[in-house]
Amino acid sequence: MSDAAQPTAAEVRAAAEAVKTALDRHLAAVERRTGEDDPSVYEAFNELAAAAEVYDELLYDRYDEVTPFEIPGADDSLPPYAGPEEPNALSVLIRRDYAVVEPQRLLAQAQRVEAAEAEDGTDAESSGTVHGALGLLFGEFEPDEIASRHKEFGLEEGDSTLWVLAADEPAEPGEWLETPFEQLDPQRVVCRFDVSSVFDDDVDLHDEDDEDDGAEEDDGDDSEAEDFDDTDDTDEDLEPLDDGRAGRVVG
């Protein structure tokens, strides 16, 4: 970074003072909190995180130094729940991402569906394009079935998330169909479950820790392990319970 673009010493000092002020406000909010999900504590927390992030960036730009603070990402938490204590209705929002990794397999599956519809006397349109095949398959199969059989359709799973929102009353039929995701209120999220390969790093770290613990406890005597060596391979036929992607619950 050039000297002209660097923040001044006064700007760094001002950012440090902002952190001190935000820290005092956060402590005051915690001391007078009215419950576990006090919105004032949540607001003070966000202000402190923002102030610390600004200070960290300016400190690095000016002096090439860093702070010991780890600023949590905004996506790692939800605001305090502010919905009804006894919801009369729920909205479940699901997003699943896929990559089309085998277009030919996708087209072949769509052609099978199309052929079956033709035998039933249904006028089926051509499924010779990926766009047409996707429309045909997602119109034929439920989303959960596609999720469980995605490899058969030439798809590869990406990230997915499920949000459960509380509502006071059920929506009127057709009320939100034109814009189903525009009026999402994070404070009405009862729970949220995310699945992503980005969480695999955390799982791998835990596995490494477990292996290290096991190595420390091993006294080098393998005789007991050999006595209990079971050659039964019946578990090899069992299907894995998941696809290896790690998940987390938020909320």
C-alpha positions as CSV (number, residue, x, y, z in Angstrom):
1,M,0.0,0.0,0.0
2,S,1.3,3.5,-0.9
3,D,2.0,6.1,1.8
4,A,-0.8,8.3,0.3
5,A,-3.4,5.6,0.9
6,Q,-2.3,4.8,4.4
7,P,-4.4,5.9,7.3
8,T,-3.0,8.6,9.6
9,A,-1.8,8.0,13.1
10,A,-4.8,10.1,14.3
11,E,-7.2,7.8,12.5
12,V,-5.7,4.7,14.1
13,R,-5.9,6.4,17.5
14,A,-9.5,7.4,16.9
15,A,-10.3,3.8,15.9
16,A,-8.7,2.6,19.2
17,E,-10.8,5.0,21.2
18,A,-13.9,3.7,19.4
19,V,-13.0,0.2,20.5
20,K,-12.7,1.4,24.1
21,T,-16.1,3.1,23.9
22,A,-17.7,0.1,22.3
23,L,-16.2,-2.2,25.0
24,D,-17.6,0.0,27.8
25,R,-21.0,0.0,26.1
26,H,-20.9,-3.8,25.7
27,L,-20.0,-4.4,29.4
28,A,-22.8,-2.0,30.5
29,A,-25.3,-3.8,28.3
30,V,-24.3,-7.1,29.7
31,E,-24.5,-5.8,33.3
32,R,-28.1,-4.6,32.8
33,R,-29.3,-7.4,30.6
34,T,-32.9,-8.4,31.1
35,G,-32.7,-11.9,29.7
36,E,-30.7,-14.4,27.8
37,D,-31.6,-12.9,24.4
38,D,-31.5,-9.2,25.4
39,P,-31.4,-7.2,22.1
40,S,-29.3,-4.5,23.7
41,V,-26.6,-7.0,24.3
42,Y,-26.8,-8.2,20.8
43,E,-26.6,-4.7,19.4
44,A,-23.6,-3.8,21.7
45,F,-21.9,-7.0,20.6
46,N,-22.2,-6.1,16.9
47,E,-20.9,-2.5,17.6
48,L,-17.9,-3.9,19.4
49,A,-17.1,-6.4,16.7
50,A,-17.4,-3.7,14.0
51,A,-15.2,-1.2,15.9
52,A,-12.6,-3.9,16.6
53,E,-12.5,-4.9,12.9
54,V,-12.0,-1.3,11.8
55,Y,-9.2,-0.8,14.3
56,D,-7.5,-4.0,13.3
57,E,-7.6,-3.0,9.6
58,L,-6.2,0.5,10.2
59,L,-3.6,-0.8,12.6
60,Y,-2.3,-3.2,9.9
61,D,-2.4,-0.6,7.1
62,R,-0.5,2.0,9.2
63,Y,1.9,-0.1,11.2
64,D,1.8,-3.6,9.7
65,E,0.6,-4.9,13.1
66,V,-2.4,-7.0,14.0
67,T,-4.6,-7.5,17.1
68,P,-5.3,-10.7,18.9
69,F,-9.0,-10.3,18.3
70,E,-10.9,-12.8,16.2
71,I,-13.9,-11.1,14.7
72,P,-16.8,-13.6,14.3
73,G,-18.5,-13.7,10.9
74,A,-22.0,-12.3,10.6
75,D,-23.3,-15.6,9.2
76,D,-22.3,-17.5,12.4
77,S,-25.2,-16.2,14.5
78,L,-28.8,-15.0,14.3
79,P,-30.3,-12.0,16.1
80,P,-32.3,-12.8,19.3
81,Y,-35.6,-14.6,18.6
82,A,-38.4,-12.0,18.7
83,G,-41.3,-14.1,17.3
84,P,-44.4,-15.4,19.1
85,E,-43.7,-17.7,22.1
86,E,-46.4,-20.0,20.9
87,P,-46.4,-20.0,17.1
88,N,-49.6,-20.8,15.3
89,A,-47.9,-21.5,12.0
90,L,-44.4,-22.2,10.5
91,S,-42.6,-21.4,7.3
92,V,-39.8,-23.7,6.2
93,L,-37.3,-22.2,3.8
94,I,-34.9,-24.6,2.1
95,R,-32.1,-23.9,-0.4
96,R,-30.0,-26.6,-2.0
97,D,-27.3,-25.9,-4.5
98,Y,-26.2,-28.5,-7.1
99,A,-23.6,-28.6,-9.9
100,V,-24.4,-30.3,-13.1
101,V,-21.4,-32.6,-13.4
102,E,-22.7,-35.3,-15.8
103,P,-25.0,-33.7,-18.3
104,Q,-25.4,-36.9,-20.3
105,R,-26.7,-38.7,-17.2
106,L,-29.1,-35.9,-16.6
107,L,-30.4,-36.0,-20.2
108,A,-30.7,-39.8,-20.1
109,Q,-32.9,-39.7,-16.9
110,A,-35.0,-36.9,-18.4
111,Q,-35.5,-39.0,-21.6
112,R,-36.7,-42.0,-19.5
113,V,-39.3,-39.8,-17.8
114,E,-40.3,-38.4,-21.2
115,A,-40.7,-41.8,-22.7
116,A,-42.8,-43.0,-19.8
117,E,-45.1,-40.0,-20.2
118,A,-45.4,-40.7,-23.9
119,E,-46.5,-44.2,-23.2
120,D,-49.2,-42.9,-20.9
121,G,-50.5,-40.7,-23.8
122,T,-49.0,-37.5,-22.4
123,D,-47.7,-35.0,-24.9
124,A,-44.1,-34.7,-23.7
125,E,-41.8,-32.0,-25.0
126,S,-38.2,-32.7,-26.1
127,S,-35.7,-33.1,-23.3
128,G,-32.7,-32.6,-25.5
129,T,-31.3,-29.6,-23.5
130,V,-30.0,-29.4,-20.0
131,H,-32.4,-26.7,-19.3
132,G,-35.3,-28.8,-20.5
133,A,-34.1,-31.9,-18.7
134,L,-33.8,-30.0,-15.4
135,G,-37.4,-28.7,-15.8
136,L,-38.6,-32.1,-16.5
137,L,-36.9,-33.9,-13.6
138,F,-37.7,-31.2,-11.0
139,G,-41.3,-31.3,-12.2
140,E,-41.5,-35.1,-11.9
141,F,-39.6,-35.8,-8.6
142,E,-40.0,-34.3,-5.2
143,P,-37.0,-32.1,-4.0
144,D,-36.2,-34.6,-1.2
145,E,-36.1,-37.4,-3.7
146,I,-33.7,-35.5,-6.0
147,A,-31.6,-34.7,-2.9
148,S,-31.3,-38.4,-2.0
149,R,-30.7,-39.5,-5.6
150,H,-28.7,-36.6,-7.0
151,K,-25.9,-38.7,-8.3
152,E,-28.4,-40.7,-10.5
153,F,-29.3,-37.4,-12.1
154,G,-25.7,-36.3,-12.8
155,L,-25.7,-33.7,-10.0
156,E,-23.3,-32.9,-7.3
157,E,-24.4,-31.4,-4.0
158,G,-23.2,-28.0,-2.9
159,D,-24.2,-26.1,0.2
160,S,-27.7,-26.4,1.6
161,T,-29.6,-24.6,4.4
162,L,-32.9,-25.0,6.1
163,W,-34.6,-22.2,8.0
164,V,-37.7,-22.6,10.2
165,L,-39.6,-19.4,10.8
166,A,-42.4,-18.9,13.3
167,A,-45.6,-17.1,12.2
168,D,-48.6,-15.7,14.1
169,E,-51.1,-17.1,11.6
170,P,-50.9,-19.2,8.4
171,A,-50.6,-17.2,5.2
172,E,-53.5,-16.8,2.9
173,P,-53.4,-19.2,-0.1
174,G,-51.3,-17.6,-2.9
175,E,-50.3,-14.6,-0.7
176,W,-46.5,-14.9,-1.0
177,L,-46.1,-17.0,-4.1
178,E,-44.8,-14.2,-6.3
179,T,-42.0,-13.2,-3.8
180,P,-41.6,-16.2,-1.5
181,F,-38.2,-15.1,0.1
182,E,-38.5,-11.3,0.2
183,Q,-40.0,-10.9,3.7
184,L,-37.7,-13.1,5.7
185,D,-37.4,-11.8,9.3
186,P,-34.3,-13.2,11.0
187,Q,-35.8,-12.5,14.4
188,R,-38.5,-15.1,13.7
189,V,-36.1,-17.9,12.9
190,V,-36.7,-20.7,15.4
191,C,-33.8,-22.8,14.1
192,R,-31.5,-23.1,11.2
193,F,-29.4,-26.0,9.8
194,D,-26.5,-25.5,7.4
195,V,-24.7,-28.2,5.5
196,S,-21.4,-27.3,3.7
197,S,-18.0,-28.8,2.9
198,V,-16.6,-25.6,4.5
199,F,-17.2,-27.2,7.9
200,D,-15.1,-30.2,7.0
201,D,-12.0,-28.5,8.3
202,D,-13.5,-28.4,11.8
203,V,-14.3,-32.0,11.6
204,D,-10.8,-32.9,10.4
205,L,-9.3,-31.0,13.3
206,H,-11.4,-32.9,15.8
207,D,-10.4,-36.2,14.2
208,E,-6.7,-35.3,14.4
209,D,-7.0,-34.4,18.1
210,D,-8.7,-37.7,18.8
211,E,-5.9,-39.5,17.0
212,D,-3.3,-37.7,19.0
213,D,-5.0,-38.6,22.2
214,G,-5.2,-42.2,21.2
215,A,-1.5,-42.2,20.3
216,E,-0.5,-40.8,23.7
217,E,-2.6,-43.5,25.5
218,D,-1.0,-46.3,23.5
219,D,1.6,-48.0,25.6
220,G,3.0,-50.1,22.8
221,D,1.3,-53.4,23.9
222,D,-0.7,-54.8,21.0
223,S,-1.4,-58.1,22.5
224,E,-4.8,-57.1,23.8
225,A,-5.8,-55.6,20.5
226,E,-4.8,-58.8,18.7
227,D,-6.9,-60.9,21.1
228,F,-10.0,-58.9,20.2
229,D,-9.3,-58.7,16.4
230,D,-12.7,-59.4,14.8
231,T,-12.6,-60.5,11.2
232,D,-16.3,-60.2,10.7
233,D,-16.8,-57.9,7.7
234,T,-20.6,-57.6,7.8
235,D,-20.4,-53.8,8.3
236,E,-18.9,-53.4,4.9
237,D,-22.3,-53.8,3.3
238,L,-23.8,-50.9,5.2
239,E,-24.5,-47.7,3.4
240,P,-22.9,-44.5,4.8
241,L,-25.4,-42.3,6.7
242,D,-24.2,-39.1,5.0
243,D,-22.1,-37.8,2.1
244,G,-19.3,-36.6,4.2
245,R,-20.3,-33.0,4.4
246,A,-20.4,-31.5,7.8
247,G,-23.4,-29.5,9.1
248,R,-24.2,-27.1,11.9
249,V,-27.3,-25.9,13.7
250,V,-27.6,-22.2,14.3
251,G,-30.2,-20.7,16.5
